[in-house]
Structure formats: C-alpha cells, structure tokens
Amino acid sequence: MRASEIRTTIEAMIEQHIPTFLWGAPGIGKSSIIKQIAQEKKIEFIDLRLSLMDPTDLKGIPFYDKHEHSAIWASPSFLPRDGEGILFLDELNSAPPAVQASAYQLILDRRVGEYVLPDGYAIVAAGNRESDRGVVYRMPSPLANRFVHLEMGVDVDDYKSWAYKSGIDERIIAYISYKNENLFSFDATKNEKSFATPRSWEYVDKILKSSMNTSLLISAIGGAIGHDIAVDFLGFCKVATRLPDIQSILESGEGEYPSDVDVLYALSAGLVSKTLQNESYLENLLNYTLSLQSEFAVMIVQELQRNGVRMEHSEVFKTWVRKFSYLLS
C-alpha cells in the first residue's frame, strides 16, 4: 500500500481502537506516519522500542503489600495513565520472544499485570519484514492474530508531496523525479551499509543545508545513500548552473525554455516549490507552462494539485486544460 493509503487506513483503525501492525522495509517512514497522525489529531504519541526492553519492563516488578499480604505489580512509569493517544510499539518483531509474550495481553486485553491501558489510547505496532535481513524474530501466530496487518511500500508521488511540504531541498525532489529508482535502493541480498531510502534522503537534505565544506560532500552523502548514487546526484546538482531565472519566470510568466531533460526536471521542482510557498505566482506559472514541453507542463500542474493548490477559478488554467487535455484523459 502507498503511504497515503496507509495513513487513511490507520486513521480509521485508530478511531475504532483496532490493533494494527505496519510492515515495511527499513527507512521508508513507518514511524513518521504514525507520529504525524498523532500530531495532527493533537493526541499523545508514546513510542516504545520493544527491542530494547526486558519482559519485566512492560509487566513491571512485584513488590510486597504488607497490608494485603500479597505481591502487587508496579507498572512502568512510561505507560500512559489517562488521556488520548497512540501507544506505538516499534520494532515489535525485533524484540526477543519473551518480550513479545509480555505484549500479548497488553495488545489484546489492553492490560498487563496491574496496569490497564486508558480507553482513549489506540495500539499501533511496526517492524521490518523477515526478508529485509534485519534482526527480527518470527512473530508467533497467537501474537500475529492480535493485529490487522498492513504492508507499506515506497511511492515516488507520495514522497514528493511530503518533500515539498517538509521543505526538502529542491535538488533532491528534482533528482528523484528524474530517477525514480534512486528513491529506494535497498537490496536485502547485498551487504551494503549505506543505501537510498526516504529517511537517508532526509539526511542528505540536512547535509546540504549544513556548513560542510563542498569537498567533503561526496563522502558524507555517500555515507547516507551509497557512493554510486551520491556521485550521480551531485552530478545532477550541477545542472543548477544551467537553469533559467526561476524568480523572474514566476514574476513575469515569461522566460527561457531549456531543452535538456535533467534541466527540465530541476526547473519543474523549483517552480513547484516556490509556487507552493506563494500561490500568487500561479497565474504566471500557468502562462509559462503553456509553451513548456507538454510532459513537464502536466507534471508541474499535477504536483501542485496533489499539494492542494486549487486552480479551477483561473482563466489561464482553462486555456491550459484545452491545450493539454489530450494528456489528461
């Protein structure tokens, strides 16, 4: 399932308090999606890394109650006592079997030992697949049957929509548009320390925004996404010197029209990014795209629409639709 589909489905599961397990390869943003849902709903988000816990960490430890002459379990302080939120059990299938067993009762009965999970909390878990060659344990059938299972894939359009909203460097968005396959290069059959994922491209964004000397970029970026893709990406970045003036195009609706494909991808990403920041540029942008190569004119408009820009009211857009309608059917 695409990230956008996963998000919609999990929101519905959370509303009904149905325990959900999200499967997916490393670095594709599983935990980020759950955290964003909590932030947008303005509810608590408690992230428990079960792979770092012992069985007693969930159940608590017993102590002697001298009044009742019995042992009582003291539940851990990190479990919620009231309110609304998401209890996120990350890396659940990387936890030792004894820890997974401790989670059985919490997931199905919403209690463990003396502790009871508040009614306002939903349980979501996540983990990597066994085929990803991570440190995982086969999930016992009784535990697996306590979840609705969803598998998340990588989708370029979803990534680009997120990247524009998150302020990711335009060169990264342009490069991923140009070479879709380099958004995610993880291969479980290879013993690579560095490979491209949505998460590692976010690291690249931070490296590019740092004060790092340019002579060190190839090593740093290669350490995030792999040497070969880093070399290719930095080569692509050099097209920035061949771009027409994006600001001038948006202010006038006119400008040069490059013919090189790599330059067109970089130009498209730059135009979309700046228009999302200031939608008053929309009319001029649409005027400019009327003479742009059709593939890129359509790509620009579709990117804006995916990011919530309405243009049906624009007279220029009506002209644009008449010109490019054969590509939209």
C-alpha positions as CSV (number, residue, x, y, z in Angstrom):
1,M,0.0,0.0,0.0
2,R,1.1,3.6,-0.7
3,A,1.9,5.8,2.3
4,S,-1.2,7.9,1.6
5,E,-3.4,4.8,1.7
6,I,-1.7,3.5,4.8
7,R,-2.3,6.8,6.5
8,T,-6.0,6.8,5.7
9,T,-6.4,3.2,6.8
10,I,-4.5,3.5,10.1
11,E,-6.5,6.6,11.0
12,A,-9.7,4.6,10.7
13,M,-8.2,1.7,12.7
14,I,-7.2,4.2,15.5
15,E,-10.7,5.6,15.7
16,Q,-12.0,2.1,16.3
17,H,-9.1,1.1,18.6
18,I,-8.2,-1.9,16.3
19,P,-4.6,-3.0,17.0
20,T,-2.6,-2.6,13.7
21,F,0.8,-3.8,12.6
22,L,2.6,-1.9,9.9
23,W,5.2,-3.8,7.9
24,G,7.8,-2.4,5.6
25,A,11.4,-2.1,4.6
26,P,13.8,0.0,6.7
27,G,13.9,3.7,6.2
28,I,10.6,4.2,4.4
29,G,8.9,6.3,7.1
30,K,6.7,3.9,9.0
31,S,7.1,5.5,12.4
32,S,7.0,9.0,10.9
33,I,3.5,8.4,9.6
34,I,2.1,7.3,12.9
35,K,3.8,10.3,14.7
36,Q,2.3,12.7,12.2
37,I,-1.2,11.3,12.7
38,A,-0.8,11.9,16.4
39,Q,0.4,15.4,15.9
40,E,-2.4,16.3,13.6
41,K,-5.0,14.8,15.9
42,K,-3.3,16.6,18.8
43,I,-3.1,13.5,20.9
44,E,-0.2,11.9,22.8
45,F,2.3,9.7,21.0
46,I,4.2,7.2,23.1
47,D,7.0,5.4,21.2
48,L,8.2,2.2,22.9
49,R,11.2,0.4,21.3
50,L,10.4,-3.2,22.4
51,S,13.7,-4.5,21.0
52,L,15.5,-2.6,23.8
53,M,13.3,-3.9,26.6
54,D,13.2,-6.9,29.0
55,P,10.0,-8.7,29.8
56,T,9.7,-7.0,33.2
57,D,9.9,-3.6,31.6
58,L,6.3,-4.0,30.3
59,K,4.8,-6.0,33.1
60,G,6.6,-4.2,35.9
61,I,8.2,-5.6,39.0
62,P,6.4,-7.2,42.0
63,F,6.6,-5.7,45.5
64,Y,5.1,-6.9,48.8
65,D,1.9,-5.3,50.0
66,K,2.2,-5.7,53.8
67,H,-1.5,-4.8,54.3
68,E,-2.8,-7.3,51.8
69,H,0.0,-9.8,52.4
70,S,0.3,-10.3,48.7
71,A,2.5,-9.3,45.8
72,I,1.4,-6.3,43.6
73,W,2.9,-5.5,40.2
74,A,4.3,-1.9,40.0
75,S,3.6,-0.9,36.4
76,P,6.3,1.1,34.5
77,S,6.0,4.9,34.5
78,F,6.3,5.2,30.7
79,L,2.9,3.7,30.1
80,P,0.0,6.2,30.0
81,R,-2.4,6.7,32.9
82,D,-5.1,8.8,31.2
83,G,-6.0,11.0,28.2
84,E,-6.0,10.1,24.5
85,G,-3.1,9.0,22.3
86,I,-1.3,6.3,20.3
87,L,0.8,3.6,22.0
88,F,3.3,2.8,19.3
89,L,5.2,-0.5,19.7
90,D,8.1,0.0,17.3
91,E,10.4,-2.9,16.3
92,L,8.0,-5.3,17.9
93,N,9.2,-8.3,15.9
94,S,12.8,-7.4,16.7
95,A,12.1,-7.9,20.4
96,P,13.1,-11.3,22.0
97,P,10.2,-13.8,22.2
98,A,9.9,-13.3,25.9
99,V,9.2,-9.6,25.4
100,Q,6.7,-10.3,22.6
101,A,4.9,-12.6,25.0
102,S,4.7,-9.8,27.6
103,A,3.0,-7.7,24.9
104,Y,0.2,-10.3,24.2
105,Q,-2.1,-9.3,27.0
106,L,-1.5,-5.5,26.5
107,I,-2.4,-5.8,22.8
108,L,-5.5,-7.9,23.0
109,D,-6.8,-7.2,26.5
110,R,-5.4,-3.7,26.8
111,R,-3.9,-4.5,30.2
112,V,-0.8,-6.2,31.6
113,G,-0.3,-7.2,35.2
114,E,-2.0,-4.5,37.4
115,Y,-1.9,-1.9,34.5
116,V,-4.9,-1.0,32.3
117,L,-4.4,1.0,29.1
118,P,-6.7,4.1,29.1
119,D,-9.8,3.9,26.8
120,G,-8.5,6.9,24.8
121,Y,-5.4,5.0,23.6
122,A,-5.0,3.0,20.4
123,I,-2.2,0.5,19.8
124,V,-0.1,0.5,16.6
125,A,3.0,-1.6,16.1
126,A,5.6,-1.7,13.3
127,G,8.5,-3.7,12.2
128,N,10.7,-4.8,9.3
129,R,9.9,-7.9,7.3
130,E,11.9,-11.1,7.7
131,S,13.1,-10.8,4.1
132,D,14.8,-7.4,5.0
133,R,17.6,-9.3,6.8
134,G,17.3,-7.2,9.9
135,V,17.4,-8.5,13.5
136,V,13.9,-9.9,13.6
137,Y,12.2,-12.9,15.3
138,R,9.4,-14.8,13.7
139,M,6.2,-13.5,15.2
140,P,4.3,-16.2,17.0
141,S,0.9,-16.9,15.5
142,P,-1.1,-16.0,18.6
143,L,0.5,-12.6,18.6
144,A,0.1,-12.1,14.9
145,N,-3.6,-12.9,15.2
146,R,-4.0,-10.0,17.6
147,F,-3.3,-7.4,14.8
148,V,-4.7,-6.2,11.5
149,H,-1.6,-6.4,9.2
150,L,-0.7,-3.7,6.6
151,E,2.3,-3.6,4.4
152,M,3.7,-0.2,3.3
153,G,5.6,0.3,0.0
154,V,7.5,3.3,-1.4
155,D,5.7,5.6,-3.8
156,V,7.5,8.5,-5.6
157,D,4.4,10.7,-5.8
158,D,3.7,10.4,-2.1
159,Y,7.3,11.1,-1.3
160,K,7.4,14.2,-3.5
161,S,4.2,15.6,-1.9
162,W,5.7,15.0,1.6
163,A,9.1,16.5,0.5
164,Y,7.5,19.7,-0.8
165,K,5.5,20.2,2.4
166,S,8.6,19.5,4.5
167,G,10.9,21.9,2.7
168,I,13.3,19.2,1.4
169,D,15.9,20.7,-1.0
170,E,14.5,21.2,-4.5
171,R,17.5,19.4,-6.0
172,I,16.6,16.2,-4.2
173,I,13.0,16.4,-5.3
174,A,14.1,17.1,-8.9
175,Y,16.6,14.2,-8.9
176,I,14.0,11.7,-7.5
177,S,11.6,12.9,-10.2
178,Y,14.3,12.3,-12.8
179,K,15.5,9.0,-11.4
180,N,12.6,7.3,-9.5
181,E,14.5,4.2,-8.9
182,N,17.0,6.0,-6.7
183,L,14.5,7.0,-4.0
184,F,14.8,3.5,-2.6
185,S,17.8,1.3,-3.4
186,F,17.7,-1.2,-0.5
187,D,18.6,-4.7,-1.6
188,A,18.4,-7.3,1.1
189,T,20.7,-9.7,-0.9
190,K,23.6,-7.2,-0.7
191,N,25.7,-6.4,2.4
192,E,25.6,-2.6,2.0
193,K,25.9,-0.2,4.9
194,S,24.6,2.8,3.0
195,F,21.6,2.8,0.6
196,A,19.0,5.2,-0.5
197,T,15.7,5.4,1.4
198,P,13.3,8.2,2.1
199,R,14.9,8.5,5.6
200,S,18.5,8.6,4.2
201,W,17.5,11.3,1.6
202,E,16.3,13.4,4.6
203,Y,19.8,13.0,5.9
204,V,21.1,14.3,2.5
205,D,18.8,17.3,2.8
206,K,20.4,18.1,6.2
207,I,23.9,17.6,4.9
208,L,23.2,20.0,2.0
209,K,21.9,22.6,4.5
210,S,24.9,22.3,6.8
211,S,28.1,24.4,6.7
212,M,30.1,21.4,5.5
213,N,32.9,22.1,3.0
214,T,31.9,21.1,-0.5
215,S,35.0,18.9,-0.8
216,L,33.5,16.6,1.9
217,L,30.0,16.3,0.4
218,I,30.7,13.2,-1.7
219,S,31.9,11.3,1.3
220,A,29.1,12.5,3.6
221,I,26.3,12.0,1.1
222,G,27.8,8.7,0.0
223,G,27.7,7.6,3.6
224,A,23.9,8.2,3.6
225,I,22.7,6.9,0.2
226,G,25.7,4.9,-1.2
227,H,28.7,6.1,-3.2
228,D,27.3,5.5,-6.7
229,I,24.0,7.3,-6.2
230,A,25.8,10.1,-4.4
231,V,28.1,10.7,-7.4
232,D,25.1,10.6,-9.7
233,F,23.2,13.0,-7.5
234,L,26.0,15.6,-7.2
235,G,26.5,15.4,-10.9
236,F,22.8,16.2,-11.4
237,C,23.1,19.1,-9.0
238,K,25.5,20.8,-11.4
239,V,22.5,21.5,-13.8
240,A,21.5,24.3,-11.4
241,T,24.1,26.5,-13.2
242,R,22.1,26.0,-16.4
243,L,18.7,26.8,-15.0
244,P,16.8,29.9,-16.2
245,D,15.9,32.5,-13.6
246,I,13.0,30.9,-11.7
247,Q,12.1,34.0,-9.8
248,S,11.9,36.0,-13.0
249,I,9.6,33.4,-14.6
250,L,7.2,33.5,-11.7
251,E,7.1,37.2,-11.6
252,S,6.6,37.7,-15.3
253,G,5.2,34.5,-16.7
254,E,7.9,34.5,-19.3
255,G,11.4,33.1,-19.6
256,E,13.8,30.7,-21.3
257,Y,12.7,27.2,-22.2
258,P,15.5,24.6,-21.6
259,S,15.6,21.5,-23.8
260,D,17.8,19.2,-21.7
261,V,15.7,16.7,-19.7
262,D,17.8,16.9,-16.5
263,V,17.5,20.7,-16.5
264,L,13.7,20.5,-17.1
265,Y,13.3,18.2,-14.0
266,A,15.3,20.6,-11.9
267,L,13.3,23.6,-13.3
268,S,10.0,21.9,-12.6
269,A,10.8,21.1,-9.0
270,G,12.0,24.7,-8.4
271,L,8.8,26.2,-9.9
272,V,6.5,24.0,-7.9
273,S,8.4,24.6,-4.7
274,K,8.3,28.4,-5.0
275,T,4.6,28.4,-6.1
276,L,3.7,26.3,-3.0
277,Q,5.4,28.9,-0.9
278,N,3.5,31.7,-2.6
279,E,0.4,30.8,-4.6
280,S,0.1,34.3,-6.1
281,Y,2.6,33.1,-8.6
282,L,0.1,30.6,-10.0
283,E,-1.2,32.7,-13.0
284,N,2.3,33.5,-14.2
285,L,3.4,29.9,-13.8
286,L,0.5,28.6,-15.8
287,N,1.2,31.1,-18.5
288,Y,4.8,30.0,-18.7
289,T,3.9,26.3,-18.9
290,L,1.7,26.9,-21.9
291,S,4.9,26.9,-24.0
292,L,6.8,24.3,-21.9
293,Q,7.3,20.8,-23.1
294,S,3.9,19.1,-22.5
295,E,5.2,16.3,-20.3
296,F,6.7,18.8,-17.8
297,A,3.8,21.3,-18.0
298,V,1.4,18.4,-16.9
299,M,3.8,17.2,-14.3
300,I,4.0,20.7,-12.7
301,V,0.2,21.2,-12.6
302,Q,-0.3,17.7,-11.2
303,E,2.3,18.3,-8.5
304,L,0.5,21.5,-7.4
305,Q,-2.9,19.8,-7.4
306,R,-1.6,16.9,-5.3
307,N,-0.4,19.5,-2.8
308,G,-3.8,21.2,-2.5
309,V,-3.4,24.1,-4.9
310,R,-6.8,25.0,-6.5
311,M,-6.8,26.4,-9.9
312,E,-10.3,25.8,-11.4
313,H,-11.1,29.5,-10.9
314,S,-8.2,30.6,-13.2
315,E,-8.9,31.7,-16.8
316,V,-5.4,30.7,-17.7
317,F,-6.0,27.2,-16.3
318,K,-9.0,26.9,-18.6
319,T,-6.7,27.7,-21.6
320,W,-4.1,25.3,-20.2
321,V,-6.7,22.5,-20.0
322,R,-7.8,23.0,-23.6
323,K,-4.2,22.7,-24.7
324,F,-3.2,19.7,-22.7
325,S,-6.5,17.8,-22.3
326,Y,-5.2,15.1,-24.6
327,L,-2.6,14.2,-22.0
328,L,-5.1,14.2,-19.1
329,S,-7.6,11.6,-20.4
